Amino acid sequence: MNFLDGHLFPENQQPLIITAAPYAPGWLPSDFPEDIPVSMEDQIQKAVDCYNAGATVLHLHVRELDGKGSKRLSKFNELIAGVRKAVPEMIIQVGGSISFAPENEGQAAKWLSDDTRHMLADLDPTPDQVTVTVNTSQMNVTDHAEDADFKGTSRENPAIFNAYKEMTVPAQPGWVEEHVRRLSAKGIQSAFQCYNTNSFESVERLMRRGFYRGPLVMNWVAIGGGMDTPNVYSLGNFMRGVPDGAVVTVESNVRNVLPVNMMGIAMGLHVRCGTEDCLWNQSRTEKQSTVKQIEQLVRISREFGREIATAKQAREISRIGVFYDTVEESLQANGFAPNRNGGTQGYLRKTR
């Protein structure tokens, strides 16, 4: 992105979009029973509470009544329908991992099969977005944590800790191309999870080759452990290659969440918070609910002079439901340079 003079002034920035991630699939309800919802009624109410606090994007996962992450698309359909009815303007973003929590103690934390993840395109009601990871990578979510981050939680158990330490993200090229094709065919926006410059460049190539022809909406995922590092140098280097038309949300975990979000607010980017990413306040004196995390970001953003996006503004900024007819139109709308003409385009893959 081109950070021109005055880009730090709030009048030159978009209203802030806050993504709430309150369902915490990597934790057990016993880790924060006061805030991690289990019943369908409570899961719907959690979306309402996050919306009322100022979040306009809901990062959605689903739990069964026994507290385990649900793998049943019928449960996703039920929650999406309930949220649509309760807060119809909120952007629903389904987490593309579905559920990666280990079923039993000592099991690996695995993502579901490629075919099962493709079925997210068949959700009914249709979500606005599904998160899409690009390029298979390590996803060690424990990498930047300290022992105190897990004290008194399920991850104090060495078997569960190691399950998350060893987790990987399966996202090979053929799967990504097919997944994006299916989502786009159903009018679902791909919300790309980019964890370094390499994964962003792969998204750009997807767009240049015509696999995805929509708005570039993505998260910079800075959690270490195979993803990017949560510091200003990594963020600055990542943003150098991002076109001006992109919508970028910063994402981190443990106690990096708040400072990374403060950088995002100052720079005119967008933010994500919630118990999925961090259970604690910044001094780690008590656990902090998703709603309190949202309220904190609202307060900080307004201290910066930056207003919070309404649901309507968030939809307009993210261009929900918008797709483009041609590769050229897509590249132009997102601020990319056009493809080269003729035989100098580079190495292309056939779409079928």
C-alpha positions in Angstrom: 0.0 0.0 0.0 1.1 3.6 -0.6 1.1 5.3 2.8 1.1 8.9 1.7 1.5 12.0 3.8 -1.5 12.3 6.1 -2.3 8.7 6.1 -2.2 8.6 9.9 -4.9 11.3 10.2 -8.3 9.8 10.8 -10.1 11.9 8.2 -8.0 10.1 5.6 -8.8 6.6 6.9 -11.8 4.3 6.5 -14.0 3.7 9.5 -12.6 0.8 11.6 -14.0 -2.7 10.9 -13.8 -4.9 14.0 -13.9 -8.7 13.5 -15.0 -10.6 16.6 -13.8 -14.2 17.1 -15.8 -15.2 20.2 -16.3 -19.0 19.7 -12.7 -20.1 20.6 -12.5 -23.5 18.8 -8.9 -24.0 20.1 -10.1 -23.8 23.8 -12.4 -25.8 25.9 -15.5 -24.2 27.5 -13.9 -24.9 30.9 -11.0 -22.6 30.0 -13.4 -19.6 30.2 -16.9 -20.8 31.1 -18.2 -17.3 31.7 -17.6 -16.3 28.1 -17.3 -19.3 25.8 -20.8 -20.1 24.6 -22.0 -23.7 24.2 -25.8 -23.8 23.7 -27.1 -22.6 20.4 -29.1 -19.9 22.2 -25.9 -18.7 23.9 -23.9 -18.8 20.6 -26.5 -16.7 18.9 -26.6 -14.2 21.8 -22.8 -14.0 21.7 -23.1 -12.6 18.2 -25.6 -10.1 19.3 -23.5 -9.0 22.2 -20.4 -8.6 19.9 -22.4 -6.6 17.4 -23.9 -4.3 20.1 -20.3 -3.7 21.4 -19.1 -2.5 17.9 -18.0 -5.5 15.9 -19.5 -5.8 12.4 -17.8 -9.0 11.3 -18.4 -12.3 13.1 -15.8 -15.0 12.7 -18.0 -18.0 13.2 -17.3 -21.5 14.5 -19.9 -23.8 16.2 -19.9 -26.0 19.3 -22.0 -29.1 20.1 -23.7 -29.3 23.4 -20.9 -31.4 24.8 -18.6 -28.4 24.2 -16.6 -29.9 21.4 -16.2 -28.1 18.1 -19.0 -29.1 15.7 -18.2 -30.8 12.4 -21.8 -30.9 11.3 -22.8 -28.5 8.6 -26.4 -28.7 9.9 -25.2 -27.0 13.1 -23.4 -24.3 11.1 -26.6 -23.7 9.2 -28.5 -23.4 12.4 -26.2 -20.9 13.9 -25.9 -18.9 10.7 -29.7 -18.7 10.5 -30.0 -17.7 14.1 -27.4 -14.9 13.7 -29.0 -13.7 10.4 -32.3 -13.3 12.3 -30.9 -11.7 15.4 -28.4 -9.3 13.7 -29.2 -9.3 9.9 -26.6 -6.7 8.9 -23.6 -8.3 10.6 -21.1 -9.9 8.2 -20.9 -13.6 8.8 -17.4 -15.0 8.2 -17.2 -18.8 8.6 -13.8 -20.1 9.8 -12.6 -22.3 7.1 -10.9 -24.7 9.5 -14.4 -25.9 10.6 -13.0 -27.5 13.7 -9.4 -28.4 14.4 -9.7 -29.2 18.1 -8.4 -32.7 19.0 -11.2 -35.1 19.8 -9.5 -36.9 22.6 -6.5 -36.2 24.8 -3.2 -36.9 23.0 -4.8 -36.7 19.5 -3.4 -34.3 16.9 -5.2 -31.0 16.2 -6.2 -31.7 12.6 -8.2 -29.8 10.1 -11.0 -31.7 8.3 -10.6 -33.3 4.9 -10.4 -31.3 1.7 -13.8 -32.6 0.5 -15.4 -31.7 3.9 -14.0 -28.1 3.8 -15.3 -27.7 0.2 -18.8 -28.3 1.6 -18.7 -24.9 3.3 -19.8 -23.6 -0.1 -23.1 -25.5 0.4 -24.0 -23.8 3.7 -27.6 -22.6 3.9 -28.1 -19.8 4.7 -25.1 -18.6 2.7 -22.4 -16.8 4.8 -20.9 -13.6 3.5 -17.3 -14.9 3.8 -15.4 -18.1 4.3 -11.8 -17.8 5.4 -9.3 -19.4 3.0 -5.7 -20.2 3.8 -3.2 -20.3 1.0 -0.1 -22.5 1.0 0.4 -25.4 3.4 2.2 -24.2 6.4 3.1 -24.9 10.0 0.5 -23.3 12.4 2.1 -23.5 15.8 -0.3 -21.3 17.8 1.8 -21.8 21.0 5.0 -20.2 19.5 4.6 -16.8 21.1 2.8 -17.9 24.2 4.3 -18.0 27.7 3.5 -20.6 30.3 1.3 -18.1 32.1 -0.9 -17.8 29.0 -2.0 -21.4 29.5 -2.0 -21.6 33.3 -5.3 -23.1 34.5 -6.4 -24.0 31.0 -6.7 -27.1 28.9 -3.4 -26.3 27.3 -1.5 -26.9 30.5 -2.0 -30.5 29.6 1.2 -31.5 27.7 -0.7 -33.7 25.3 -3.1 -30.9 24.3 -0.3 -28.4 24.2 1.7 -30.6 21.8 -1.4 -31.1 19.6 -1.5 -27.4 18.9 2.2 -27.0 18.8 2.4 -29.6 16.0 -0.6 -28.3 14.0 -0.3 -27.6 10.3 -2.5 -25.9 7.7 -3.3 -28.0 4.7 -3.8 -25.6 1.8 -2.3 -26.9 -1.4 -2.7 -25.2 -4.8 -5.3 -27.5 -6.3 -7.4 -27.4 -3.2 -7.3 -23.6 -3.0 -8.2 -23.2 -6.6 -11.2 -25.5 -6.3 -12.3 -24.1 -3.0 -12.3 -20.5 -4.2 -14.1 -21.6 -7.4 -16.9 -23.2 -5.4 -17.3 -20.3 -2.9 -17.4 -17.8 -5.7 -20.0 -19.8 -7.6 -22.3 -19.5 -4.5 -21.6 -15.7 -4.1 -19.4 -16.2 -1.0 -16.4 -13.9 -0.6 -13.1 -15.6 0.0 -11.5 -13.9 3.1 -7.8 -14.9 2.5 -5.6 -15.7 5.5 -2.2 -14.5 4.5 0.6 -15.3 6.9 3.6 -13.9 5.1 4.5 -12.3 1.8 4.7 -15.6 0.0 1.1 -16.5 0.8 -0.1 -13.0 -0.3 1.8 -13.4 -3.6 0.1 -16.8 -4.1 -3.3 -15.0 -3.7 -2.2 -12.4 -6.3 -1.4 -15.1 -8.7 -4.8 -16.7 -8.1 -6.3 -13.4 -9.1 -4.0 -12.8 -12.1 -4.9 -16.3 -13.4 -8.6 -15.8 -13.0 -9.3 -18.3 -10.2 -10.6 -15.5 -8.0 -12.4 -12.4 -9.4 -13.6 -10.5 -6.4 -12.5 -7.9 -3.8 -9.2 -8.6 -2.1 -10.2 -9.0 1.6 -7.6 -10.6 3.8 -6.1 -11.0 7.2 -2.4 -10.5 8.0 -1.9 -13.4 10.4 0.9 -12.7 12.8 1.1 -15.5 15.3 4.6 -16.9 14.6 5.1 -20.7 14.4 5.1 -20.7 10.6 3.0 -17.6 10.3 4.3 -14.0 10.2 6.0 -12.4 13.2 4.0 -9.9 15.2 6.2 -6.9 14.8 6.3 -3.6 12.9 9.0 -4.7 10.5 7.0 -7.8 9.4 3.8 -5.8 9.0 5.6 -3.0 7.1 7.2 -5.5 4.8 4.0 -7.3 4.1 2.0 -4.1 3.4 4.6 -2.9 0.8 3.3 -5.3 -1.7 -0.4 -5.0 -1.0 -2.5 -3.0 -3.5 -4.3 0.1 -2.3 -7.7 -1.4 -3.0 -7.3 -4.3 -0.6 -9.1 -4.5 2.7 -6.6 -5.7 5.4 -7.3 -6.9 8.9 -4.5 -7.5 11.3 -4.6 -10.7 13.4 -2.4 -12.0 16.2 -2.7 -14.1 19.3 -2.0 -14.2 23.0 -1.0 -10.8 24.4 0.3 -9.6 21.0 -3.4 -9.1 20.0 -3.8 -5.6 21.5 -0.6 -4.0 20.4 -0.9 -5.4 16.9 -4.4 -4.1 16.8 -3.2 -0.7 17.9 -0.7 -0.6 15.1 -3.6 -1.5 12.7 -5.8 1.2 14.0 -3.1 3.8 13.7 -2.2 2.8 10.1 -5.8 2.8 8.8 -6.1 -1.0 8.7 -8.8 -3.1 10.3 -8.7 -5.3 13.4 -9.7 -8.6 15.0 -10.1 -9.7 18.6 -11.8 -12.3 20.8 -11.2 -15.3 23.0 -10.2 -17.4 20.0 -7.0 -15.3 19.9 -6.5 -14.3 23.5 -8.1 -15.1 26.9 -6.3 -12.5 29.0 -6.2 -8.8 29.6 -2.8 -7.1 28.9 -1.5 -7.4 32.4 -2.8 -11.0 32.6 -4.5 -10.3 35.9 -7.8 -11.6 34.7 -9.5 -13.1 31.6 -11.1 -10.7 29.3 -14.3 -11.4 27.4 -14.7 -10.9 23.7 -17.1 -8.1 24.3 -14.7 -6.3 26.7 -12.0 -6.7 24.0 -14.2 -5.1 21.4 -15.2 -2.2 23.8 -11.5 -1.6 24.4 -10.7 -1.3 20.7 -13.7 1.0 20.2 -12.4 3.2 23.0 -8.9 3.3 21.7 -9.9 3.9 18.1 -12.0 6.9 19.1 -9.1 8.2 21.1 -7.2 8.1 17.8 -10.1 10.0 16.3 -11.1 7.1 14.1 -14.8 6.2 14.0 -16.1 2.6 14.1 -17.7 1.3 10.9 -21.4 0.7 10.9 -22.6 -2.6 9.5 -23.6 -0.9 6.3 -20.2 0.8 6.0 -18.4 -2.5 6.7 -20.3 -4.2 3.9 -19.5 -1.3 1.5 -15.8 -1.3 2.4 -15.5 -5.1 2.1 -17.7 -5.0 -1.1 -19.7 -8.0 0.1 -21.4 -9.8 -2.8 -19.3 -8.1 -5.4 -17.6 -10.1 -8.1 -16.0 -9.0 -11.4 -16.6 -10.3 -14.9 -13.0 -10.3 -16.0 -9.5 -10.7 -14.6 -8.6 -7.2 -15.9 -11.6 -5.6 -14.1 -10.7 -7.5 -10.9 -7.1 -6.4 -11.0 -8.0 -2.8 -11.6 -10.7 -2.7 -8.9 -8.2 -4.0 -6.3 -5.4 -1.6 -7.4 -3.1 -4.2 -9.0 -1.0 -3.4 -12.1 -2.6 -5.1 -15.2 -1.3 -8.4 -16.5 1.2 -8.3 -19.2 -0.1 -9.0 -22.7 0.5 -11.9 -24.9 3.3 -14.4 -24.4 5.0 -12.5 -21.6 2.4 -13.2 -18.9 4.5 -15.8 -17.2 3.7 -19.4 -16.4 -0.1 -19.9 -16.3 -2.1 -22.9 -15.3 -5.3 -24.0 -17.0 -8.4 -23.4 -15.1 -9.8 -26.9 -15.7 
